Amino acid sequence: MSHRALILGAMATGTTEIEGLLEGDDVLATARAAEAFGATVERLGQGRWRVTGQGGFRTPTYVIDCGNAGTGVRLLMGAAAGYPIKATFDGDASLRKRPMGRVTDHLERMGARFAWSGANGLLPADLTGGSLSAIDHVRVMASAQVKSAILLAALNADGATTVVEPVRSRDHTERMLAAFGADIQVTEASELAERFDIDPVTNGTRRFPAVHSFHEIVLKSSKLTGTAVSVPGDPSSAAFPLAAGLIVPGSSVTVEGVMLNPLRTGLFQTWVDMGADLTITNRRSSGGEEVGDVTARHSSLKGTVVPPERAASMIDEYPILAATAAFAAGATVMRGIGEMRVKESDRIALMAAGLAACGVTVEEESEGFTVTGATVVRGGATVTTHGDHRIAMSHLILGLAAEHAVTVDEPGMIATSFPGFVALMRGLGADIAET
């Protein structure tokens, strides 16, 4: 939501006041990009920012360096594609390995042009935007980033763009677009006639069979107006202290103001399925989203089979789920999550390797993995993270309840999403030390 608030504020006319902005390195990279595209971006205080947009993007005078921010670069590409400008996008070594074609293929269908300096579909990339046409897109990949990039481009496309989701992904972009005044309609239906789409690889027509239920978004070309945005507590960040509360004996941890959007709470439901003592109190509305205070108490967990259709609501939380599953009795089966292999790292492979090094039984599959837990986890390993913040934090949480300390390399990358992680965990009593 922090990325989206900055980007929409930069696209809009007028002032956008943001409360609760997540000031991690990834979001700060997006703030710098918003400035490069012509907006005025000011930090007013902790989590308080003001973005003054000029009603569109201008050609930046320097490369848009998104650092490690996959969400930032993909959404910025979509937003910039609708303007008659040129821009070069780049990132750090990790981001340069992540596939961009899943987004840019659709933007090219709309009329944008991309040129790749290296391997096709990998950063750095040169964008030539403007003169876009609306498309009908049936989403076959559970990715809110793809959907969001198309919708941001559609703001400046000729006609009405339709996105159909047989399985819903997080809907922060749709909600925020409406708040900024976009002409957007979101409907639910129980039937879908046969739809056609263009394969971005072969340019051939693909046929999609009817589905029984779907989620349809229709967005017409729109001008945005600055507004006030309140960013709730991030459930992905809240997951780490809550996980510690579940697995460290004698613990009880409450995280206040956590977003409870049902498209983001798959991890909480999975923990409940595993027998977690997890309670939610003080439910309320903030920034158009339901929030609440979530309390996790030490629990005797049991393994579970996570429904593959739940992946879209918790794709970033599988690493910390795997860490808690290490302490659950029996097997926790996680499938239908091949998306994890193209995140900041191959998260399936790294979690499997890290858990195995800590003495946990893991079976890796192409589209998932199974963790068989035990009451005692040995720990004692030094875990390779490949600079992935979630891999690092997940293994540090595991180490809090293991017999022996767990060490992670490249801990500095934690700041990309959770700059206060170590201080917060120490405040709860965690023994986390730099070596």
LINFEN-V997667 format. One record per backbone hydrogen bond with DSSP energy under -0.5 kcal/mol. CO is the residue of the C=O (numbers start at 0). NH is the residue of the N-H. E is the energy in kcal/mol with one decimal. If there is no record, write none. Layout:
# LINFEN-V997667
{{CO NH E} {CO NH E}}
This chain:
# LINFEN-V997667
{{0 4 -2.5} {1 5 -2.0} {2 6 -2.4} {3 7 -2.9} {4 8 -2.0} {5 9 -1.8} {6 10 -1.7} {7 11 -1.6} {9 53 -0.7} {9 55 -0.6} {11 13 -0.5} {11 54 -2.4} {12 225 -2.5} {13 52 -2.5} {14 16 -0.5} {15 17 -0.5} {15 50 -2.6} {16 228 -3.1} {17 48 -2.3} {18 230 -3.2} {20 22 -0.8} {21 23 -0.9} {23 27 -2.3} {24 28 -1.9} {25 29 -1.4} {26 30 -2.2} {27 31 -2.1} {28 32 -1.9} {29 33 -2.4} {30 34 -1.7} {31 35 -2.2} {32 36 -1.9} {33 38 -2.1} {34 37 -1.9} {36 57 -1.9} {38 40 -0.6} {39 51 -2.9} {41 43 -0.6} {41 49 -2.8} {44 47 -1.8} {46 20 -2.4} {46 48 -0.6} {47 43 -2.9} {47 44 -1.4} {48 17 -3.2} {49 41 -3.0} {50 15 -3.0} {50 52 -0.7} {51 39 -2.3} {52 13 -1.7} {62 64 -1.1} {63 65 -0.8} {63 89 -2.5} {65 68 -2.5} {66 91 -3.0} {67 69 -1.2} {68 72 -2.3} {69 73 -2.0} {70 74 -2.3} {71 75 -2.4} {72 76 -2.3} {73 77 -1.7} {74 78 -2.5} {75 79 -2.9} {76 80 -1.8} {77 81 -0.6} {78 81 -0.9} {79 82 -1.8} {80 129 -2.9} {82 84 -2.6} {84 128 -2.7} {86 126 -3.6} {87 63 -3.1} {88 123 -0.7} {88 124 -2.1} {89 65 -2.8} {91 95 -2.2} {93 96 -1.4} {94 97 -1.3} {99 102 -1.9} {99 103 -2.6} {100 104 -2.4} {102 105 -0.6} {102 106 -1.8} {103 107 -2.5} {104 108 -1.4} {105 109 -1.2} {106 110 -0.6} {106 111 -2.2} {107 110 -0.7} {109 132 -2.6} {112 127 -2.6} {114 125 -3.1} {118 121 -2.0} {120 99 -2.8} {120 100 -0.6} {121 117 -0.5} {123 116 -1.9} {123 117 -0.6} {124 88 -2.9} {124 126 -0.5} {125 114 -2.2} {126 86 -2.0} {127 112 -2.2} {131 157 -2.3} {134 136 -0.5} {134 161 -2.1} {136 138 -0.7} {136 163 -3.0} {138 165 -0.6} {140 142 -2.4} {142 146 -1.7} {143 147 -2.6} {144 148 -2.5} {145 149 -2.1} {146 150 -2.3} {147 151 -2.7} {148 152 -2.0} {149 153 -2.2} {150 154 -0.8} {151 154 -0.6} {152 155 -1.7} {153 156 -1.5} {154 221 -1.7} {155 131 -0.6} {156 158 -0.7} {157 133 -2.3} {158 160 -0.5} {158 220 -0.8} {160 218 -2.8} {161 136 -3.2} {162 216 -2.8} {163 138 -3.1} {163 165 -0.5} {164 214 -1.7} {170 174 -2.1} {171 175 -2.5} {172 176 -2.8} {173 177 -1.9} {174 178 -1.6} {175 179 -1.7} {176 181 -2.5} {177 180 -1.4} {179 224 -2.4} {181 183 -1.5} {182 219 -2.4} {184 217 -2.7} {186 215 -2.6} {188 213 -1.9} {194 207 -2.5} {196 198 -0.6} {196 205 -3.5} {198 202 -2.6} {203 198 -3.2} {205 196 -2.0} {207 194 -1.2} {210 191 -1.0} {213 188 -1.8} {214 164 -3.2} {215 186 -2.6} {216 162 -2.7} {217 184 -2.5} {218 160 -2.8} {223 12 -1.9} {226 16 -1.0} {228 18 -2.8} {228 230 -0.6} {229 231 -0.7} {232 258 -2.7} {233 237 -2.7} {234 238 -1.4} {236 239 -1.3} {236 240 -0.6} {237 241 -1.9} {238 242 -2.4} {239 243 -1.9} {240 244 -1.9} {241 245 -1.5} {242 246 -1.7} {243 247 -2.2} {245 298 -2.3} {246 248 -0.6} {247 250 -1.6} {250 297 -2.2} {252 295 -2.9} {253 255 -0.5} {254 293 -2.6} {256 232 -2.5} {257 291 -1.6} {260 263 -2.8} {264 268 -1.9} {265 269 -2.3} {266 270 -2.8} {267 271 -2.1} {268 272 -2.3} {269 273 -1.4} {270 275 -2.4} {271 274 -1.8} {273 301 -2.2} {275 277 -1.5} {276 296 -2.1} {278 294 -2.9} {280 292 -3.0} {283 290 -3.1} {285 288 -1.6} {288 285 -3.0} {289 259 -3.6} {290 283 -2.6} {291 257 -2.8} {291 293 -0.6} {292 280 -2.6} {293 254 -2.8} {294 278 -2.3} {295 252 -2.7} {296 276 -0.6} {298 300 -1.0} {300 328 -2.4} {303 305 -0.6} {303 332 -2.4} {304 306 -0.5} {305 334 -0.6} {306 309 -2.3} {307 310 -1.7} {309 312 -1.4} {310 313 -1.9} {310 314 -0.7} {312 265 -1.2} {313 316 -1.7} {313 317 -0.6} {314 317 -0.5} {316 320 -2.2} {317 321 -2.8} {318 322 -1.7} {319 323 -2.1} {320 324 -2.5} {321 325 -1.0} {323 326 -1.7} {324 327 -1.4} {325 373 -2.1} {327 329 -0.5} {328 302 -3.2} {329 372 -2.3} {330 332 -0.6} {331 333 -0.5} {331 370 -2.3} {332 305 -2.7} {332 334 -0.5} {333 368 -2.2} {336 339 -2.1} {337 340 -1.9} {338 341 -1.7} {339 342 -1.1} {339 346 -2.2} {344 342 -1.1} {344 346 -1.5} {345 349 -2.5} {346 350 -2.1} {347 351 -2.3} {348 352 -2.4} {349 353 -2.6} {350 354 -2.7} {351 355 -2.1} {352 356 -2.1} {353 357 -1.1} {354 357 -0.5} {354 359 -2.5} {355 358 -1.8} {357 378 -2.4} {359 361 -0.5} {360 371 -2.6} {361 363 -0.5} {362 369 -2.3} {364 367 -0.8} {366 335 -0.5} {366 336 -2.8} {367 364 -3.0} {368 333 -2.2} {369 362 -2.4} {369 371 -0.5} {370 331 -3.0} {370 372 -0.7} {371 360 -1.0} {372 329 -0.6} {376 402 -2.9} {377 403 -1.8} {380 382 -0.6} {380 406 -2.7} {382 384 -0.5} {382 408 -1.9} {384 387 -1.5} {386 388 -0.7} {387 391 -2.0} {388 392 -2.5} {389 393 -2.1} {390 394 -1.8} {391 395 -1.9} {392 396 -2.2} {393 397 -2.0} {394 398 -2.2} {395 399 -1.0} {396 399 -0.8} {396 400 -0.6} {397 400 -1.4} {397 401 -0.8} {403 379 -1.1} {406 382 -3.5} {409 412 -1.4} {410 413 -2.0} {411 414 -1.3} {412 415 -1.9} {413 416 -1.5} {413 417 -2.5} {414 24 -2.6} {415 25 -2.1} {417 420 -1.9} {419 423 -2.7} {420 424 -2.7} {421 425 -2.5} {422 426 -2.0} {423 427 -1.1} {424 429 -2.6} {425 428 -1.5} {429 431 -1.1}}
